[in-house]
Amino acid sequence: MPQVRDAFAVLQATYNDGCTTPGNCAYFLTRVLTNLDDLYDSMKASPKGNGHFAGPLTWIRAMQRTLGGDFSFPNLKRHQKLMLGTRDKVNTWMQSHPDDYR
C-alpha cells in the first residue's frame, strides 16, 4: 500500500486529465475513484491514525456511500460533480495541512 504522500501525488495527477477528451471520460472518472479509494486506504493504514485524517476520510467515505458500489460509467458520470468535488476538497485539505503533503 502506498504512503499517504505517494497516494496523494497520484490523485493530484488527475488534475491534468478530464472528461473533455472524447472517449476518455470513463477512464478518467474510474481513475479518480480508484485514486480516492487508494488514498482512503493509505490514510486508514497510516500510523498517524484516523483522527489525523478525519475530514478527508469522512468526505471520501460519504462519496463511496453515495456511489453505493455501482462503479458503472453511467453512475460515475451521474456523480461526477460529487467525485471531483471530493477530490478538490481533499486536495485543499492536504495542501493546507501543517504536514504539507505536497
Secondary structure, DSSP 8 states (H G I E B T S, - for coil): ---HHHHHHHHHGGGG--S-STT-HHHHHHHHHHHHHHHHHHHHH-TT-GGGGHHHHHHHHHHHHHHTT--SHHHHHHTHHHHHHHHHHHHHHHHHSTT---
